[in-house]
């Protein structure tokens, strides 16, 4: 009998990861609340809303019943939007047990509490955070389901769980590295969406490659600065979860955060952008969370700050760019303290 894995929920990334697991000859159950989506996946082997034109493996099936989805599963992969993670995990709790590996691939924060997603999952499962694994890295769902070569990272405070997740996902086209810096991997995956919004906005304004290259570089410095303040290893931000995911999210038309930013740069309102996307744009929620986090830790995040003004206070995007270009003179290496590096180096 094949081993079983469950994926919660059936969005584009959840379906893509389910496809990876199915390609490893696992019995994969995808949980969804949508009965029409369930019937489409089971009857036609398609998920047209999220991955149009893609035929899904026959050993991937969908259900609207949580108990059916996770019964007998060796691993559960949570890929819900950040705003839904707590509710989804709460539904999982009655059927979860200690032998079940829990991996999440959600990139964001719980906006109200500012908690990382692993914090939220651990709270709802009433378990230690070292029981959770985070999966992140440069990985468009549209390319993964076509079996394009993709490399990601899994991180956990417990090496055994990280290696178990590595073994779970790794195959001929999906290469998986491990990392013990769970905080850094989660923060990198969440915060890069803000910079991707900014990159799209820059392109929508017609500012060209020079501006976007500067935005990505200074955005990475900004992510690193708040990340190390929150306990992350600075080297994580130079890896797959950091610069790798930042580049792919900020430069590709597959990226919904880039597309949302592009529309903002073209002059559309936030409401118009969200209405036309039809899917969650995590970068918008994350910008709000990052603005509050930067104030809490008293760390400068000028790009996130200006995007916050654009998204939530109606600032014109061109005015936001002028504010960034007109900031006081700085030295480039104002990223982290030596003491923070030595904390991880020793």
C-alpha positions, 0 to 999 in steps of 0.5 A: 500500500502507498504511503499517504500525505494530506495537503490543506488547501487546494490553491495553486501552491497547495496543488503543485506540492500535492502533485510533487508528492503524487509523483513520488507514488504517494496517495495524496489527499487535498482538502478543500471547502469547495465541493465544485473544486473537489468534483473537478479534481476527482472527475477531471484531474484538473484545478482550472481556477488555480492551475489552468490547463494542467492535468493532475496525477491520478493518485491525487484526489480531493475531499471536503472532509478533514478527517478523510483527508488526514486519516492515515497520512504520514505528513500534513502540508498546510498551504492555506492563506496566512489569514486562514491558517489558524482556522484550518489548523484548528480543523486539523487538530482533532485528527492530528497525532504526534507521529504526523509530520507537519509542514507549512508552505504559507508565506506571511504573518498572522496580521492581527497578532504579528506571529509567524505561521509556525507560531500559529500552527504550534499554538493550535496543535498545542505542540512545540514549535520544533515539531513544525517544518517550513518549506520556502524558496524560489518556486512558482506553482505554474512551473513546478506542476510542469516538472521544471527543475526547482530548488527549495529549502525546508527548515525546522528547529529539529533536524530530524523533522527537517530531514523527514520533510526533505525526504518527503518532497525531494525527487528528480526535478524538486531538489530540497535543502535543509536549514536550521534557521526556521525564523530566517526562512519564514521571515524571508519568505514573508517579507520578500512579497513586500519587495516584489510589490515594490518591484512590480510598482516600479515596472508599472511606473516604467522606471526600468531595470536600474530602479528595480535592481536597486529596489531588490538590493536595498530590499534585501538589506531591509529584510536582513536588517529586521530579520537579524533583529528578530533572531535570524541568521544573516546568511539565510537571506543570501540563500534560497529562502532569501535572495532566491525567492526574492528574485523569482517573486520580484521579476516574474509575471507568474508572481501575483505580488509583482502583478499587483504592484504593476497594476498599482504603478499603472494607477489602479487603486488597491480595491481595483487590484484586489478585485481583478486578481481573484486570488490572495496577494500576501504582500499587501497583508504582509506590508501592514504587518511589517510596518507594525513590526518595524515600529515595534523593533525600531528598525528602519524599513523605508521601502515597506514604509512607503508601500504602507503609505501607498496601500493604506493611506492612498499615497501616489506611487511616484511620491513614494519613490521620490521619498525613497530617493530623497532620504538622508545619505547612508553608508551601504553596509548599515545592515547588521551589527557585528555582534549579531553575526558573531552570535551565529558564527560561533 
